[in-house]
Amino acid sequence: MSCQGKDLWPELVGVRGEEAAATIERENPTVSADIILDGKIVLGLFLCTRVYVWVNTSGICVKVPMIG
């Protein structure tokens, strides 16, 4: 499936989750960035309008955010 706009943000690993989410939504206004605690179970449904920002308990992005 091909989604609109930028779909991958490897440069945000190590950044605070709130800052990462704001950057993602600014760089691709077609998506909503959701901050999720790493290890939490989420639905496996692929959506072109969603990016999960996986953070650790300190609120730091620990996985590459991508559309899905």
Secondary structure as GFF3:
##gff-version 3
##sequence-region A 1 68
A	DSSP	three_ten_helix	10	12	.	.	.	ID=ss1
A	DSSP	alpha_helix	17	27	.	.	.	ID=ss2
A	DSSP	beta_strand	32	37	.	.	.	ID=ss3
A	DSSP	beta_strand	50	55	.	.	.	ID=ss4
###
